[in-house]
């Protein structure tokens, strides 16, 4: 393939960089590319096209800087550099992405680090699951400049590359999380410790010394509770050469005992103060006392108020007939169960190891109260008596204890608390946009009107027919052929066996047929379009279909869930719970179906990825995802046309790789134009009349699962 001429390069750059509107001098850029080998010319131009589809100036700067590193970077590294630039642009904006483009030499070094390093974005989910499985207060994990905790959130660096391989550096990440969790679990930041350190603030280096000594104590605690992980942590310390001064041995010995507490670490820090020491840090992180103190004081006041209010609610529930005066005279106590005794002050009463008493009679607190008691004890080492005094009327705002309204996160400056992040496929880049879509689960508000009764009256005959059909599916037997034992002779198998004996082959013993009762092991999720285009008859038909389908599925006993979906840009992708897999089909579920209302747009890829994750958690032989929609993927932020279709197709391919069978039921008369590409030639059906939808959905389900 011959080299491109200057004019050919200009023509391509004019198109990719929209030179007519951006006024970029493509003739100058063409002269930069002209001396480059033909294979490099086409490679660079392909990436210019991809970058320009997102941001023209990134593509412009890419040409300028890529030419000077062609001799020191291979194609794979250049591709990774371009992809990383796009990821930075997605998450941080144009200026940080431009710094990546211009700092290509720094990226070469970063790519080496990334090759052996463990990357936060890739392990955050695993580490979050890990820390949530540990005892004590439930902690969040976020990315920060370095490793530390404010006692509610663990902050971790973007990349960990201290060790020689990804696997070792992942273990180092895990060790960081464990050490920072241990600080919250074993009293490093109890209120009296923070107060003591504040009073000693004038002693130079005391906080760092306390941190080093406290890390020794915490390692001993981890060794007792997580011995397997501790062994890996000890290997890391040895590999990076952590060595303590000889005269610390007495302190190390005392701080490693079970009876040691954070007070002992403070005492030893005072004793050793004024000394210079150099201890290589690996997984210990650092201490940010000011941030801890701010979070701690806010939490102490908040949790005291919340606990007292919750205790008042518990008394109201247990003694609804009592007067207010009688309720105020009730005595609340906290009693440790006999199965566990506290061995030292570092042991907290875990949820379930204690009980609340009302006038010395045990009552069962809800999980929220158990977690509150645990958190309070972590901060104060005990539950003060005043915390167990139920709140009186008007003492504070009861809204303090309410869960945040999911809608509130979209008001004002956007934040992603409580949401899940998903990648999205960008066909123009041929690359995922990392953590691009923000998915939040919400619950459909139940509507108690006459919709359910009207639907059953309207389809009385159809409902009866469906009942008989699905009962037959539940009870049907299947004829198994070529069995060792059975009720009848398998003629086909017998003929083949006799033919085998004639040519000297051994005769099989599988000569019988047997009737076998079908055992259904199916989990199916229904993904219902709640976009604005379903308003009117389509919405009515969807709701009627779901009611009839749920009635039929209850006869079969299949596990099923129903979710509605809608969205408004990548920042507001919403999944509406109608019925979860673990939930029974109740009048409330029927009322939620009645409450399904059209919302915004149809961003399908993120919803498919989220429901795929939910389906993967179901232990079933057959797992299905059935979409009920009125049209193609669509949203207002360029999620339409080829982009939306290709992202949805990619999400469906991911679902298939996960062992999930997707199928689409649509009333879009143009569905045949795009559904074969997204779902495959046989994994969709077009219902040509909205009025027929309730008649078709159950019939289609029957055919799919038999």
Secondary structure by P-SEA (a helix, b strand, c coil): cccccaaaaaaaaaaaacccccccaaaaaaaaaccccaaaaaaaaaaaaaaaaccaaaaaaaaaccccccccccaaaaaaaaaaaaaaaaccccaaaaaaaaaaaaaaaaaaaaaccccccccaaaaaaaaaaccccbbbbbbccbbbbcccbbbbcccccccccaaaaaaaaaaaaaaaaaaaccccccaaaaaaaaaaccccaaaaaaaaaaaaaaaaaaaaccaaaaaaaaaaaaaacccccccaaaaaaaaacccccaaaaaaaaaaaccbbbbbbbccccccaaaaaaaaaaaaaaaaaaaaaaaaaaaaaaacccccaaaaaaccccccccccccccccccccccccbbbbcccbbbbbcaaaaaaaaaaaaacccccccccccccccccccccccccccccccccccccccbbbbbbbcccccccccccbbbbbbbccccccaaaaaaaaaaaaaaaaaaaaaaaaacbbbbbcccccccccaaaaaaaaaaaaaaccccccccbbbbbccccbbbbbbbbbbccccccaaaaaaaaaaaaaaaaaaaacccbbbbbbccccccbbbbbbcccccccccaaaaaaaaacccbbbbbcaaaaaaaaaaaaaccccbbbbbbbccccccccccccaaaaaaaaaaaaaaaaaabbbbbbbbccccccccccccccccccccccccccccccaaaaaaaacc
